[in-house]
Structures are given as C-alpha cells and as structure tokens.
C-alpha cells in the first residue's frame, strides 16, 4: 500500500480533514480544484507555498482518471 507522506491529519488543523503537510490546505480543496478543471500549474500559482509533489503525490489515488 502506497504511503502519502505529504498528507497529514490532525484534529487541531482544519477539523482533522486530510491536509497537505500540516498546512491549512485540504486534500479536498486541491481535488476540487482539479476536478473543476484547474491545472496543477494554476494551483501552484494560487498556493505558492505548495510544492509539485504535494499535488502529484496523491493525484493518482484521489483524482478521477483524465484530470
């Protein structure tokens, strides 16, 4: 089973939702942006403190095929 080391869950951060590296950016936010057509590059521009592996690290598991 693949480990997603960049995804953290802490009850004190965003109510325990899965977040990127403990930041207040949820996996759901990133998946939602990708599902609505935003490219990884646009997401990185909007969230400059994220890194490419933050997005690509879980993309294949959480984002539907073709996005």
Secondary structure by P-SEA (a helix, b strand, c coil): ccccccbbbbccccccccccccccccaaaaaaaaaacccaaaaaaaccccccccccccccccccccc
